[in-house]
Amino acid sequence: MLVGNHFSAFVIPWFVLHETESPLTTALVTICTQIAPFCFALPAGTFIEKLNKKKVASVSDCIRFFAMLVMVILASYSLLTLYTLAMMLFILGCAGLSYRIAFNSMLPSMVGRKSLVSAHNNLEAADAISLLIGPVLASLIFSKYGIIYTLSFELVAIFCSFLSLISLKPSSLFNAVNREDSDAKKRKRWSMFIKEVKHGFQYIICHPMQRLMTISQFTLNFTTVFITLLIIIHSQQRLDLTILEVGFLLTGAGIGNLIGVFILPRISHWNWQILFAATLVISSMGIGLLIAAHSFAAALIAVMLFDGGLSMAFVVHSSLIQAITSDDYLARVNSTRYLISSLASLIGTGIAGLISEYIGSEFALLSVLILMTLTITYIVIDKNYRKPISELRPIQFKEL
């Protein structure tokens, strides 16, 4: 599934940029994936809390499969316009929202809280391998056969994801959080929904460490979509690379990701603060080198540093969130944080296209480097829970 995701994440922006020669148009089409999560993240979290998480994730994969199938059919008949592409990306965004909330809520039950860093690192390893293979394979298929076969590969990947989900047992492990019947009836009311949403926001902003995680989450997601789109724009407009060369360039991200996977277990015992800041510093070094790069080799090293550091930062951040979040609030908090991630992605994608269109990709890269520096400074000066992630415990709502 992850290999397929890297297909569309790379090929669709390249396809739109090649057809329109406009970074802003490319950003506007790409941004459609984030509109649905931004609009529906809050109600989705409270709704998914009441359902079996495995079934939610399975249905989400089915929706993604049929949406991708429609894209393949439209492309086969030359009907895949920018408008239809944007619509399908919106649907894929809706399905991706419910899938991520459900899967993240399942993870602590599957692996146990003490193994969260290891579990997230294993997921990051899988993502690294897919990033190592995906972009090059996508560029080869796209350059030789076109967008139809490229999207068909992701169609197969989604189907494989669905098969892996339905094989998970037992399903009862991922049931809704048990609550009193009277409380369950009250939650059906609109006022109870508002209260739950309010609690979700209070949970992530009222406690100092949760608040830090919220700010850093915005930075991480903003930087990810911002730089990913900027690499494609910068490579085509400034470095004048072909799609195959950009595919190999993005493979550097997979190499950096894999290196990060091997390094992180050896330093995961560090104080979470030092660990988190160090990973962001490595990523920032990559951004700085990318700004100065004028050759493929320099850009490749920059992408390796950037994605290697950022992948470790995501593992640390995800582990921190689940380590300090109570089980009863996981789905709700995941949806609230997903809303923040979607907002960051919306802003990041839009600004990346806007600045690249009217100022230049170098200035855009410099602006995100400043954001990363500010976030690192905030992490370093924080004084909460200076201990390894494995020693952290969930923050109860009454503590807020």
N, C-alpha and C positions, 0 to 999 in steps of 0.2 A: 504493500500500500504506500509506504513512504517513498519508494522509487517513483511510483506513479505521480505522487504529489509534486515531486521535484520536476517532473516532466511539464506539468501545466504551469507551475510557478515560474519556470524559465521560458517555455515556448510561447505562452499566451502574450506576455508583455513584449517579447521580441517580435512576434507576429504583428501586433498592433503598431509597434514603433516602426517596423519595416513598411507597413501599409500606409501609415499616416505621416511618418517623419516628424511626429509631434510628441515630445515627452509629456506635455500636459494632457493630451488625449489618451495616451497610454496610461497615465495615472488615473484618469477618470474612469476608464474601463476596468482597470485593476481594482479600483476602490469599491466596486460593486460587491465584491466578496465580503467586505467588512460592513456594509450597510445593515444587513440582516442581523448580525450579531450585536451591533450597536443598538438597534431598535428593540430586539426581543430577548436580550441576555437576562434581564431582571425577571420577567415572568417565566422564562424557561427554567431558571434555577429553582424557583419555588414549586413549579409544576413537576419537574423531574424528581424532586425530593420525595414525592408521593408515589413514584413508580419504580418498577424494577429496572435498575440501571442497565443490565445486560440487554433487555428487550428494547430500551430506548436507543442504545448504541446500534443494535442490529437494524432497527427500522431506519435509523439515520443513514446507514450504509446502503440500504435499499433505495432511498431517495437519491442519494448521490450517484448510484449506479444508473438509474433511469435518466437523471439530468445529464450525465455524461453521454449516455446513449443517444439522447436527443441531439446533443452537440455533434456527435459523429455523423448522425443521419443528415443534419442540416449541412454540415461541411461536405458530405458526399454529393449533395445536390446544389452546391454553391450558394446556399441560402444562409450561411453563417456570417451575418453582417455584424457590425459593431453593436447594434441594438440587441440582436438576439443573443450575442455573446455576453453582453452585460446582464441580460435577463437570466441566462443560465448560471452565470457566476453568482447572482443574487440567491438563486435557489440552492446552489452548492454551499453558499455561506450559511443559509438557514440550517441545512443538514449538518454542516460542520460544527455549528454552535452546539446543537443537542448532543452530538457525538462526543465532543471534547468535555462538556460538563459531566456527562454520564461516565466517561472513561476515567476522568480525574477523580470522581467520587468513588469509583470502584477500586482504585489502586491501593489505598491503605488497607482495605479488606483482603486484597489478594496477596500482598507482600508483608504486611505488618509495618508499624511505624518505625521500628528500629532499622528497617532495611530500605527506607525511602531513598536515601542517597544512592545506594547500590541499584535500586530499581530504576530511578531516573537516569542514572549513568548508563545502564543497559539500553534503555530507550534511546538515549543520545548516541550510543554506539550503533544501533540499528539505523538511526537517522544519518549518522556519519557514512556508513557503508552505502546507503541509498544516495547520499549526496555525492559520493565518490563515483558512483556508476551513472546515476540519473541524468545529469546535464550533458555528459558526453554522448550517452546513448540517445538522448532526446535530440541533440544537435545532428547526430548521424542520421537518425530516422527522418527528422524534419527536412534536412538538406537533400536527402535522396528520395523520400516518398511523400513529403508534405505533411500538413497538419492532421489529415484524417487518420493516418496510421499512428501518429504520435499520440493523439487523444485516445485511440483504441487501446493503446498499451495501458493507459491509466484506467480505462474501463475494466480491464482484466485485473488490475491491481486492487481496485475497489471490491470486486467480487471475491478475491482472495481474502481481503480483510473481513468481509461478511462471513465467510466460512470459518475463519479463525475465531470469530466472536461466538458463533453458535456452538462451538466445541467447548467453550468454557463451562465448567461444572463445579459446584452445583449452582443453579440459578438463584436459589433462595438466599445465597450469600449477598446478593446485590439488591435485595428488596428495599422498599421504602423504609425510612426511619420510623420506628414505632412510637406513636404518641397516643394520648388519651383520646377516646372517641369524641368527647365533647370538644376538645381542642381541634380535632380534625374537622368537625362540622363548622366550627367558627372560621377556620381558614378558608372555607368556601366563600365567605363573604368578602366583598371588596375591601372593607376596612381592615380585615385580617391580612389580606394580601399586602396592603400598604404598610402595615405594621412589620410584616416579615421583611419587606424590602428595606425598610428603615433600619431594622436590626442588622441586616446584612451590611449596610453602609456603616453603621455604628461600629460593627465588629472590625472593620478594616481601617478605620480612621481615628478611633478614640484611644486606642492603645499605641504608645510610641513605636513599638517594633512592627506592629501591623501597619502603621502609617508609613514607616520606612519601606516596607515591602510593597505598599501600594505605589509609592513614588518611583521606586526602582523598577516596578513592573511596567509603568508607563514608559520609562526610559528604554528598557529592554525591547519592548514591542515596537516602539517608535523607531529605534535604531535598526531593528531587524528588517522591517519592510522598507525603510528609508534607504538603507545601504544596498539591499537586494535589488531594488529598482535602479538605484544609482549605478551599480556595477554594470547593469545592462546598458543604461544610457551612456555612461562614461566610456564603456568599451567600444560602443558603436560610433559615438560622436567625437571623442577625444583621442582614443587609442587606435581607432579605425580597425578594429578586429572583426573577423568573420564570425558567423554563428558557431562554427566548429571550434574556433579559438576561444570564444567565450565559454563554450561548453567545457573545454579543458581548464579554463580559468576558474570556473565554478567548481571543478573537481578539486582545485586547491582548497576550497572550503571544506570538502569532505576529508581531505588529508589532515587539515588543521583540526577538524572535528575529532578524527580518530586519535590524533596525538593527545588531545584534551581528555578523551575517554581513558587513555592509559595513565595520564598524569594525575587526574583527579582522585582516584582511590588512594593514592600514595600521600595525598595532602589533605584528605577529607577530615582528618583528626584536628586540623588547625581550628583556632578560634574562627567562628563563622564570619566575623567581621573582616579579618585579615584575608580569609579565603575568598570572600565575595569581592572585596576591593581588588585583590590581585588579578582575578580573572577579567575584571573590567579594564584594568590597566593594560593587560596584554591585548585585548580587543581594541583599545584606543590607539595603541602603537600601530596596529594594522591599518586603522583609518588614516593616521598621519602619513604612513608610508604610501598609501593609495593616492593621497593628494599629490605627493611628490613624484609618483611613478610616471615614467614616459616610455616604458617598454613592457612587453608581455611578462618577462621574468620578474621584474620588480612588482608588477601588479599581482602576479601569482603568489609571491611571498606575502604581500600585503593581505590578500584574501585569506591565506592560511592563518596568519596571525589574528585577523579580525574574527573569523568564524570559530577558530580554535578557542580563543578567549571567551567569545560570546556563548558558545555551546556549554562551556563549563559554568559560566555565569547563570545560564538558564537552569542547569541541573541544581546548582546551589540554591537559587531562588525558589524553584519548585519544591525542593526538599524543605526549605525553611518555612514556606507557607503551610505545607501539610503537617509539618512538625508542630507548629504553634496554633493550628486551627482545630477546634473541637469537631468530633465526628458528626454531631447533630447539625453543624452549620456548614459542612463541607460543600454540599450541592449549592446552597444559597450563596456562600462566599465565592465559590467557583464562578457562579453566574455573575456576581457583582464584579469580580476581578476580570471576568471575560468582557464585561461592558467597558471597563477601563482599557483593557488590551485592544478592544475594537476601536475605541476612541483614539488611542495612540496610533493604531494602524491607519485609520482614516486620515488623521492629521499628517502622519508621516508620509503616506503615499501622495496625498495632495500637495504637500509642501515640496516633496522631492521633484514632482513633475513641474510645479510652478517655478521653482528656483532654477531648475535646469533649463526651462524654456526661455526665461527672460534674463537670467544672470549668468548661470554656468554651473556645471557639475562640481567644479573645484570649490566654489563658495558653499554649495550645498553640503559637501563633505566636511568642510570646516565648521559649519554650524552644528552638525551632530557631534563633532568632536568636543565642542564646548559643552554641550549637554551632558556628554559622558563624564567630562571632568568635574562638573558640578555635582553629579550623582555620586561619584567616587568620594568627593570631599564630604558629602553628607554622611556616607557610610562610615568613613574613618572617624568622624567626630562623634558618632552615636555611642552612647554609654550603656545600652541595654543588653543584658544577658551575654556577657563576654565569655562564651563557652562553645564547645563543638556542637554541631547540629544534633548529634546523637543524644546529647544531654538536655536538649530543649523539650518542653512539655506544652501541651495545648493550653491556650489562654481561654479561660471560661468567660462567658458573657458577663457574669456578675463582677468580674475583675475590672471591667471597662469603666 
